[in-house]
Amino acid sequence: MRAVLPRFLAVSFLTSSLLALPLLAHPAAAQDLEAGQRSFNKCRACHQIGEGARNLVGPELNGVIGRHSGAAEGYSYSNATKNSGLTWDEATFADYIKDPKAKIPGTKMIFAGIRSEKEIQDLIAFLKQFDKDGKKL
């Protein structure tokens, strides 16, 4: 009887711990998106995202992750950006947003960059929510 109780408690603890893992993961994901949205607030003076987004000083960013550089319709890009041959996958975008002028010399983007890897990943998570039409996925 004494050997059964510790085993029962161990199994119960393990089972309840495993069942709680999804509950712990969800708030962290929400925090990352919220942090990404806060980071995007730095971009709002020049860029829009979401339904009805339009080009401003910079291009609209709907569906930017996966898009070719210089491809937002109706935006007048620098020759350097149009001819860079880049596709904005997560790694390329992360390199660019750290130091835009180093990644694409001659870009029109005037932004000092984001140094924090976490902030960059949060921003990418936020941007990835929007398809090319500005609808949240």
C-alpha positions, 0 to 999 in steps of 0.5 A: 500500500505504501509503494502505491501512493508515491507512484500514484502521486508521481503519475498524477503530478506528471499527468497534470503537468503535461495537461497544463503545458498548452495553457502556458504556451498560449499567453506567451504567444499572445505576449509575443504578438502584443510585443510585436505590435508595440514594436510596429508602432515605431514603423507606423509613421511610414508604413501601414498594415491591415485591411485598407493599408496604403503606401505612405513614406514607405510601402504597405506591409501586408504579406511582406514576409514571403514577398520579393523586395521592391514589389508592393504595388504602387510604391516608388522604391529605390533602384537598390531595393528593386534590384536587390533580388531579395525575398523577405523570408524571416531571416532576410527580414531580420538581417534587414531590420537590424541595419537597413542601409547595411543590408541594401546600400542605397535603400530609401529607408531611413531607420537606425534598425532594431538591435534586440533579437527578441524584438525582431522576432516579435515584430516578424510574428506580428507581420506574419499575421497579415496576408497580402490583402491585410486580413489576419490569418 
